[in-house]
Amino acid sequence: MKLAWLLAAVILLQADVLDPARNPLPNPTGTVITDWGKLPPGRVWGSSAGVDIGPDGHIWTYDRCGAIALDAGGCDTSKVDPILKFDRATGRLLTSFGAGLFVVPHGLHVDRDGNVWVTDSQGNKAGTKGHQVIKFSPDGKVLMRLGHAGMAGGKDMLTEPCDVITAPNGDIFVADGHSGQNPAAPPNTVARIVKFTRDGKYIKEWGRLGSGPGEFRTPHALAFDSRGRLFVADRGNHRIQIFDQDGNHLETWHQFSRISGLFIDRNDVLYAIDSESNTMRHPNWKTGVRIGTTREDRVTAFIPGHTTSAYEGAAGEGVAVDADGNVYAAEGPASRPVAGSGLTKYVRR
C-alpha cells in the first residue's frame, strides 16, 4: 500500500514539473517568426524534423520535398533539393542539394568541418533508396554512406535510422530504429545505438526494444555534452538516457517529457523539444522546448509551442540554437497540419 502511494506521488510530482501551467517557468524568447527560411519561388514547405547550426553560424535543415506523406512519394519521386542552408540573419537560401538521394530525410547533423550528415529513415518500394546515413561536403558532394540502400538489417546495415552525430575524434553514432515507440511494436523491432569509426567501419552497438536502462522505444535524437557524454532522446519511453561513448549507461532523466529533438550548446545548456505531447495523449503535458543544463534532470525554462490548429500549440521535432540564443524548430505535419510547415524561429529576448 505504501509503495503504491509512493508511486502515485512520484507520477503527480512529475506531472507538476512537466506542466508549465502548474509550474510556471521563464520563457527566454520573445518574437516568434513562423515560416522562417524562404524557399525558391513556387516551392512550399512540406515537412521537416532536422535542423543544426554550421561552423559559420548559418542554419542547415531539410524539407521533405513538399510531400507531406510517404505514400505520396516523399522525396523518392521528387526532383527538388531537400537539404537547405539559410543565412542566419536574413533567412535567405544560400545553397541546396541532395535531389534524388532520399526517401524520408530524418536526422541532420553538421560536424566541426561543416560536413552535413542526414539519415534516411524509410526505404522506397523499389528497394533502391533509404535506411542509410549520407555524409555530404558543405557544397553537396557525397563523401560517405552508412548502411545499404533500400535494405534494412543488422550490424553495418541500418533499419529506420533516426539521427546521427559525430564525436570530436570523428567516431560516428547512429540512433537506429523508429518503430519502437508504437504500442504494438513486435519484439524484433530495432532499437539501438550503432557506433562506427570515422571511416565508416562498424565498431559496436548497444540497446534493444524495452524500457529498462540501456533499452529504447525509438532513440529519436542524439547530442553530446562538453564531457563527451552521449544524450539520447528515448522518445517512446518519455525520457533521456545518458551514456559514455562505449555504451555504458550513466543516467536516466524523466523531467523533459516526450522528446523528439535535442540540442546542447557550448555552455552545456540543454534544449529538448516535445512535438507530440498534448492533453489527449499525456494529461498536463504540453508541446514546446524545455530548457535545462547537462548537470541535472531539471527543467529551468520553457518555450511554449506557437498557436496553430494543432493541439495546444505547435513545436517541431528538431531544435537548434544559434550563438545569439535564437531557437530554431523544424516542424512537420504532426504539429502543423496546415500549410506552412518548415522552420520557426524563436528570437531571444
SULMOCOR-V49850 format. One record per residue. N is the residue number from 1. RES is the residue in one letter. PHI is phi in whole degrees, -180 to 180 (999 if undefined). PSI is psi in whole degrees, -180 to 180 (NA if undefined). D_FIRST is the distance of its C-alpha to the first C-alpha in whole Angstrom. Layout:
n = {N	N}
res = {RES	RES}
phi = {PHI	PHI}
psi = {PSI	PSI}
d_first = {D_FIRST	D_FIRST}
This chain:
n = {1	2	3	4	5	6	7	8	9	10	11	12	13	14	15	16	17	18	19	20	21	22	23	24	25	26	27	28	29	30	31	32	33	34	35	36	37	38	39	40	41	42	43	44	45	46	47	48	49	50	51	52	53	54	55	56	57	58	59	60	61	62	63	64	65	66	67	68	69	70	71	72	73	74	75	76	77	78	79	80	81	82	83	84	85	86	87	88	89	90	91	92	93	94	95	96	97	98	99	100	101	102	103	104	105	106	107	108	109	110	111	112	113	114	115	116	117	118	119	120	121	122	123	124	125	126	127	128	129	130	131	132	133	134	135	136	137	138	139	140	141	142	143	144	145	146	147	148	149	150	151	152	153	154	155	156	157	158	159	160	161	162	163	164	165	166	167	168	169	170	171	172	173	174	175	176	177	178	179	180	181	182	183	184	185	186	187	188	189	190	191	192	193	194	195	196	197	198	199	200	201	202	203	204	205	206	207	208	209	210	211	212	213	214	215	216	217	218	219	220	221	222	223	224	225	226	227	228	229	230	231	232	233	234	235	236	237	238	239	240	241	242	243	244	245	246	247	248	249	250	251	252	253	254	255	256	257	258	259	260	261	262	263	264	265	266	267	268	269	270	271	272	273	274	275	276	277	278	279	280	281	282	283	284	285	286	287	288	289	290	291	292	293	294	295	296	297	298	299	300	301	302	303	304	305	306	307	308	309	310	311	312	313	314	315	316	317	318	319	320	321	322	323	324	325	326	327	328	329	330	331	332	333	334	335	336	337	338	339	340	341	342	343	344	345	346	347	348	349}
res = {M	K	L	A	W	L	L	A	A	V	I	L	L	Q	A	D	V	L	D	P	A	R	N	P	L	P	N	P	T	G	T	V	I	T	D	W	G	K	L	P	P	G	R	V	W	G	S	S	A	G	V	D	I	G	P	D	G	H	I	W	T	Y	D	R	C	G	A	I	A	L	D	A	G	G	C	D	T	S	K	V	D	P	I	L	K	F	D	R	A	T	G	R	L	L	T	S	F	G	A	G	L	F	V	V	P	H	G	L	H	V	D	R	D	G	N	V	W	V	T	D	S	Q	G	N	K	A	G	T	K	G	H	Q	V	I	K	F	S	P	D	G	K	V	L	M	R	L	G	H	A	G	M	A	G	G	K	D	M	L	T	E	P	C	D	V	I	T	A	P	N	G	D	I	F	V	A	D	G	H	S	G	Q	N	P	A	A	P	P	N	T	V	A	R	I	V	K	F	T	R	D	G	K	Y	I	K	E	W	G	R	L	G	S	G	P	G	E	F	R	T	P	H	A	L	A	F	D	S	R	G	R	L	F	V	A	D	R	G	N	H	R	I	Q	I	F	D	Q	D	G	N	H	L	E	T	W	H	Q	F	S	R	I	S	G	L	F	I	D	R	N	D	V	L	Y	A	I	D	S	E	S	N	T	M	R	H	P	N	W	K	T	G	V	R	I	G	T	T	R	E	D	R	V	T	A	F	I	P	G	H	T	T	S	A	Y	E	G	A	A	G	E	G	V	A	V	D	A	D	G	N	V	Y	A	A	E	G	P	A	S	R	P	V	A	G	S	G	L	T	K	Y	V	R	R}
phi = {999	-65	-64	-61	-63	-64	-63	-63	-65	-63	-63	-65	-64	-62	-62	-63	-67	-75	-92	-62	-69	-86	-129	-57	-128	-68	-107	-76	-111	-125	-63	-112	-113	-82	55	-74	90	-94	-80	-60	-54	87	-113	-121	-64	-103	-158	-148	-145	-133	-156	-155	-108	-80	-58	-87	90	-83	-104	-108	-156	-145	-121	-78	61	78	-94	-73	-115	-62	-69	-90	109	54	-89	-60	-102	-101	-108	-89	-79	-83	-90	-132	-124	-117	-65	-62	-81	-113	79	-73	-70	-99	-160	-153	-167	100	-61	80	-105	-123	-104	-135	-57	-133	-94	-136	-141	-112	-85	-65	-92	87	-71	-112	-111	-136	-91	-115	-87	-136	-98	-87	-66	-80	72	-113	-142	100	57	-139	-116	-118	-102	-117	-71	-59	-101	99	-77	-73	-105	-162	-131	-110	87	-117	-53	76	-120	-91	177	-111	50	-77	-95	-121	-133	54	-64	-92	-153	-146	-152	-115	-83	-56	-84	99	-58	-112	-122	-121	-87	-116	110	-106	-90	-66	-74	-72	-57	-102	-62	-69	-59	-89	-62	-73	-156	-158	-112	-114	-111	-125	-71	-62	-92	90	-89	-62	-107	-166	-149	-150	108	-156	-67	159	-124	-83	-58	81	-106	-138	-125	78	-75	-92	-154	-132	-158	-105	-96	-68	-89	84	-79	-96	-95	-120	-80	-89	-63	-66	-97	56	-160	-110	-113	-119	-132	-83	-79	-98	92	-76	-73	-108	-152	-129	-116	-124	-90	-104	71	-93	-94	-100	-140	-130	-148	-123	-86	-67	-99	64	-82	-104	-117	-125	-102	-114	-100	-122	-70	-167	-68	-79	-89	-135	-52	78	-98	-130	-68	151	-110	-96	-121	-154	-131	-82	-88	-156	-86	-150	-89	-113	-153	-148	-106	-71	-63	-75	-75	-146	-81	-101	54	-89	168	-100	-141	-82	-93	-107	-143	-150	-134	-84	-65	-91	89	-73	-107	-116	-115	-93	-117	-135	-67	-64	-105	-138	-78	-118	-59	118	-63	142	-107	-118	-109	-103	-82	-64	-64}
psi = {-44	-39	-43	-42	-41	-43	-41	-40	-40	-43	-43	-41	-42	-42	-41	-41	-42	-23	107	-24	-37	-27	78	133	151	147	113	-4	164	-89	136	123	103	160	37	143	106	125	165	157	137	-5	138	153	140	-73	149	157	7	138	145	168	129	167	-26	2	-6	168	126	140	-169	159	135	46	27	-5	122	-42	149	-36	-9	4	-17	-138	-7	-38	9	153	6	158	123	-29	129	143	127	146	128	-36	-38	-18	8	139	125	-39	161	153	180	8	136	4	-15	160	-63	93	143	-73	146	134	136	122	-179	-23	3	3	147	125	133	133	147	107	-5	154	154	170	-28	-11	28	-9	159	173	42	165	130	129	130	150	166	-22	9	7	132	121	-29	152	135	141	177	127	123	2	121	148	-162	180	-117	-1	155	155	108	55	131	-41	165	147	153	142	165	-30	0	-11	147	134	131	128	114	129	112	-15	-6	-19	-14	135	-31	26	131	158	-27	11	135	134	92	167	130	132	132	158	170	-20	2	15	134	131	-58	176	160	155	154	173	128	-175	9	176	130	2	160	153	78	92	97	-24	156	149	147	143	-178	-17	-1	11	142	119	129	124	101	80	-46	-22	3	52	168	134	143	133	158	178	-1	2	8	129	129	-48	161	129	144	-1	0	12	-149	100	129	-34	152	147	133	123	-178	-17	14	30	131	128	124	120	134	112	-6	-19	147	171	-17	-39	-45	98	131	-1	145	151	153	-173	119	135	137	-149	169	5	-26	160	75	130	128	-14	161	130	110	151	146	160	127	-171	0	121	-146	-10	152	138	147	-176	-31	149	143	157	128	179	-20	-1	7	138	133	129	128	121	152	-173	-19	-32	-20	84	15	169	141	13	159	-130	138	134	124	110	129	141	NA}
d_first = {0	4	5	5	6	9	10	11	12	14	16	17	18	20	21	23	25	26	27	30	30	27	28	32	34	38	40	43	45	47	49	48	51	50	52	53	55	58	59	63	64	64	60	57	53	51	48	47	44	46	47	48	51	54	55	58	55	56	53	53	51	52	52	51	55	54	53	49	48	49	50	53	54	52	54	56	59	59	62	61	59	55	55	56	57	57	59	56	58	60	58	61	61	62	62	60	60	59	60	60	57	54	52	49	49	45	45	47	48	51	52	54	57	57	56	54	51	50	48	48	45	47	50	52	54	57	55	57	54	51	48	50	50	53	55	57	60	60	63	61	62	60	60	57	55	51	51	53	54	52	51	47	46	45	46	49	48	46	43	43	43	41	42	45	45	48	47	50	51	52	49	47	44	43	40	40	38	38	36	33	31	32	29	31	33	34	33	36	36	37	35	37	39	42	44	48	51	53	55	53	52	49	47	44	41	37	34	33	31	27	24	24	26	30	29	30	30	33	35	36	38	39	40	41	41	43	42	42	38	38	35	34	33	31	31	29	26	26	27	30	30	32	35	38	41	40	37	35	31	31	28	26	26	24	26	29	27	29	32	36	38	38	41	41	44	46	44	41	40	37	38	35	36	34	36	34	31	31	29	29	28	25	25	26	27	31	34	36	37	34	36	34	36	35	34	31	28	29	31	33	36	36	38	38	39	42	43	44	43	40	37	36	39	40	39	41	40	42	42	45	46	50	51	51	48	48	45	46	44	45	44	44	44	40	40	44	45	48	51	51	49	49	49	48	49	47	49	48	49}
